[in-house]
């Protein structure tokens, strides 16, 4: 985790990290600390690699969180997610790992991630993880990703 007063990526030209482990996520102070609200990031063109075949896997990720003292800086999140393009991992490991890393580093009040993976071998795999029970009073909109229906 970087110093919230000195984000590493914001306003800088930054190369895509070589791996998710090498990616540095920036967190900045929550401008509405103490207020219960939801932040959503959608990554409809997320990719990683199958750990068995090295073929690309595609997903629509939706990350929802209720900030605590910090928020994740969106450019650093984009670079982190982009680093998965050359990362081998099963859908479950990738989806849950992203959620757990954000939870561990950012320490939001609550976080959930939905990984809506496109079919491989004819079977779509959707993976969901959350940090616990949502705070009382938090508005939780539907993640808005339709179930896979095949071609037309």
C-alpha positions as CSV (number, residue, x, y, z in Angstrom):
1,X,0.0,0.0,0.0
2,X,1.3,3.5,-0.9
3,X,1.2,6.6,1.2
4,X,-2.3,8.1,0.7
5,X,-0.7,11.6,0.5
6,X,1.5,10.6,-2.4
7,X,-0.4,8.4,-5.0
8,X,2.1,6.5,-7.2
9,X,0.0,6.5,-10.4
10,X,-2.3,9.5,-10.4
11,X,-1.1,12.1,-12.9
12,X,1.9,9.9,-14.0
13,X,2.6,7.8,-17.0
14,X,2.6,4.3,-15.7
15,X,3.3,1.0,-17.5
16,X,1.1,-2.0,-17.0
17,X,2.5,-4.1,-14.1
18,X,4.1,-7.4,-15.1
19,X,1.9,-9.3,-12.7
20,X,-0.9,-8.7,-10.2
21,X,1.7,-9.3,-7.4
22,X,3.9,-6.5,-8.8
23,X,0.9,-4.1,-9.1
24,X,0.8,-1.3,-6.5
25,X,-2.6,-0.1,-5.5
26,X,-3.0,3.5,-4.4
27,X,-5.4,4.4,-1.7
28,X,-6.4,8.0,-1.0
29,X,-8.3,9.5,1.9
30,X,-12.1,9.0,1.8
31,X,-13.5,12.5,1.0
32,X,-16.7,11.5,2.9
33,X,-15.3,9.5,5.8
34,X,-18.0,8.6,8.3
35,X,-20.7,8.6,5.6
36,X,-22.2,5.2,4.6
37,X,-22.2,5.0,0.8
38,X,-21.4,2.5,-2.0
39,X,-18.7,2.7,-4.7
40,X,-19.0,0.5,-7.7
41,X,-16.3,-0.4,-10.3
42,X,-17.3,-2.4,-13.4
43,X,-14.7,-4.1,-15.6
44,X,-16.7,-5.6,-18.5
45,X,-13.6,-6.6,-20.5
46,X,-11.5,-8.3,-17.8
47,X,-9.1,-11.0,-18.9
48,X,-6.8,-13.6,-17.4
49,X,-5.3,-16.8,-18.6
50,X,-6.4,-20.4,-18.0
51,X,-3.8,-22.1,-15.8
52,X,-4.2,-25.4,-17.7
53,X,-4.3,-24.3,-21.4
54,X,-2.9,-20.7,-21.3
55,X,-5.9,-19.6,-23.3
56,X,-7.5,-16.3,-22.4
57,X,-10.5,-16.2,-20.1
58,X,-12.9,-13.2,-20.2
59,X,-15.1,-11.8,-17.4
60,X,-17.3,-8.9,-16.5
61,X,-16.2,-8.0,-12.9
62,X,-18.3,-5.8,-10.6
63,X,-16.7,-4.6,-7.4
64,X,-18.9,-2.9,-4.8
65,X,-17.6,-1.5,-1.5
66,X,-18.5,0.8,1.3
67,X,-15.4,2.9,2.0
68,X,-13.8,3.2,5.4
69,X,-11.0,5.7,5.9
70,X,-9.6,5.3,2.3
71,X,-10.8,4.7,-1.3
72,X,-8.9,2.9,-4.0
73,X,-7.6,5.3,-6.7
74,X,-9.2,4.2,-10.0
75,X,-6.1,4.3,-12.2
76,X,-4.2,2.0,-9.9
77,X,-7.1,-0.4,-9.9
78,X,-7.3,-0.4,-13.7
79,X,-3.5,-1.2,-13.8
80,X,-3.9,-3.9,-11.2
81,X,-6.8,-5.5,-13.1
82,X,-4.9,-5.2,-16.4
83,X,-2.0,-7.1,-14.9
84,X,-4.1,-10.2,-14.9
85,X,-3.9,-10.4,-18.7
86,X,-0.7,-12.5,-18.4
87,X,-1.7,-14.2,-15.1
88,X,-2.7,-17.8,-14.9
89,X,-5.5,-18.6,-12.5
90,X,-8.8,-20.4,-12.1
91,X,-11.9,-18.1,-12.1
92,X,-12.5,-18.7,-8.4
93,X,-8.9,-17.8,-7.4
94,X,-8.8,-14.7,-9.5
95,X,-12.2,-13.3,-8.4
96,X,-11.8,-14.1,-4.7
97,X,-8.1,-13.0,-4.7
98,X,-9.0,-9.5,-6.1
99,X,-11.7,-9.1,-3.5
100,X,-9.5,-10.2,-0.6
101,X,-6.5,-8.0,-1.7
102,X,-8.7,-4.9,-1.9
103,X,-10.3,-5.8,1.5
104,X,-6.9,-6.5,3.2
105,X,-5.2,-3.3,1.9
106,X,-8.0,-0.8,1.7
107,X,-10.0,-2.0,4.8
108,X,-13.4,-0.8,3.6
109,X,-16.4,-1.2,5.8
110,X,-17.7,-3.9,3.4
111,X,-16.8,-5.2,0.0
112,X,-18.2,-7.7,-2.6
113,X,-17.1,-8.8,-6.0
114,X,-19.0,-10.6,-8.7
115,X,-17.0,-12.3,-11.4
116,X,-19.3,-13.1,-14.4
117,X,-17.0,-15.3,-16.5
118,X,-17.8,-16.1,-20.1
119,X,-18.2,-19.8,-21.1
120,X,-15.2,-22.1,-21.7
121,X,-16.2,-25.6,-22.7
122,X,-19.9,-24.5,-22.8
123,X,-20.2,-23.7,-19.1
124,X,-20.2,-20.1,-17.7
125,X,-18.8,-19.8,-14.2
126,X,-19.9,-17.0,-12.0
127,X,-18.0,-16.4,-8.8
128,X,-19.1,-14.2,-5.9
129,X,-17.3,-13.2,-2.7
130,X,-18.1,-10.7,0.0
131,X,-16.4,-9.6,3.2
132,X,-19.3,-10.3,5.5
133,X,-22.8,-8.9,6.2
134,X,-23.4,-5.5,4.6
135,X,-23.6,-2.5,7.0
136,X,-27.2,-1.8,8.0
137,X,-28.7,0.9,5.8
138,X,-26.3,0.4,2.9
139,X,-28.1,0.6,-0.5
140,X,-27.1,-2.5,-2.5
141,X,-28.2,-2.2,-6.1
142,X,-28.3,-5.3,-8.3
143,X,-25.0,-5.8,-10.0
144,X,-26.8,-5.5,-13.3
145,X,-25.1,-8.4,-15.2
146,X,-27.5,-10.6,-17.0
147,X,-27.1,-14.4,-16.7
148,X,-25.4,-15.9,-19.7
149,X,-28.0,-17.0,-22.4
150,X,-25.9,-18.2,-25.2
151,X,-26.3,-16.8,-28.7
152,X,-29.4,-14.8,-29.2
